[in-house]
């Protein structure tokens, strides 16, 4: 109720809105809304590109005059009365873990098997990760725990025509093109689907790295990337569809809201991520999956996620693939569940970041089988593919009782299998989490 009342007090950021092209400027928070940011730009020579947090909000993207100096503009804006904060709209990037070395046997297990109204390869529902997290037992014990919430996925988009995902997909929005829908197959629209490299059954792999400054980059963590004619411009094609398939695996009746903030080459802008967060809130998403990490802290992304928490959206993020005990964002924020990766022996993956200050729980993230564009299937390695398993579980909790929030969902997820102090509360256990939720929160 509080969430609905709060949202009624603001102008909702509709997914049908079409602001100008994002990126390449400064993210400015200003008191007084559009009038004041326009005045600030008159005084400093910048141009208002778009509103980020709602048409009458306080957060805007501005661009310097042609040939203008971005740092000088930043300093000038900070001296304008009413300007609260300014950040550079840094470039985001997709980076893989380069850990996949063998084709998982489950990818060859292609016997058609019914799964919640769709036919899927048997290897998808019988892969090792499924039994490790005790998903079949949880689904059999608690039939109502199959989803029911809305999971927003900020990523490279989703293939809207994949037969397994199509029934559960909401229209979404493409912030890289500023248009409705989040179809990542448009990134290869000029190419025929067969150019996506595959070893039947579909095996997708590649090094997928890009040449951007990692000091200001956000990265989507994966080790399997599409190889489209060897073109690095498509190094991370398919990532969002893969993430969506893992949400669907754990929460097969949940709705998925795809929000495309990354391109096929893995690049994007923080402003696109921010717009996606606010769109998820405005469209009443219950869960926000963020399979990416920022190389540096962003106050505006932290503010956006604070707002998400206040309005009842639960945030989940990948812990990153540097194999270090480090702090990364958004996973390291106080109100985000940071997710590490484990192998099929329930040990932390060698590539996974770790540490009790970063990781809430861990989940399988090596050789997991999931959906891939053009009605195919793939295997993935990385904390990117661990996070959506937690997002799916959280959607299951919402399906049992909508009165969930970051705290209650986190408490339930924390009822995990202890494996390693560096893995937070342990390895995801869907049965224990749902049992706790049912007994203490009032699920049924």
Secondary structure, 3 states (H helix, E strand, C coil): CHHHHHHHCCCCCCCCCCCCCCCCCEEEEECCCHHHHHHHHHHHCCEEEEECCCCCCCEEEEECCCCCCHHHHHHHHHCCCCEEEEEECCEECCEECCCCCCCCHHHHCCCEEEECCEEEEHHHHHCHHHHHCCHHHHHHHCCCCCCCCEEEEEECCECCCCCCCHHHEEEEEECCCCEECCEHHHHHCCCCHHHECCCCCCCCCCCCCCCCCHHHCEEEEECCCCCECCCHHHCCCCHHHHHHHHHHHHCCCCEEEEEECECCCCCEEHHHHHHHHHHHHHCCCCEEEECEEECCCCHHHHHHHHHHHHCCCEEEEECCCCCCECCCECCCCCCEEEEEEECCCCCECCCCCECCCCCCEEEECCCEEEEECCCEEEEECCCHHHHHHHHHHHHHHHHHCCCCCHHHHHHHHCCCECCCHHHCCCECCHHHHHHHHHHHCCCC
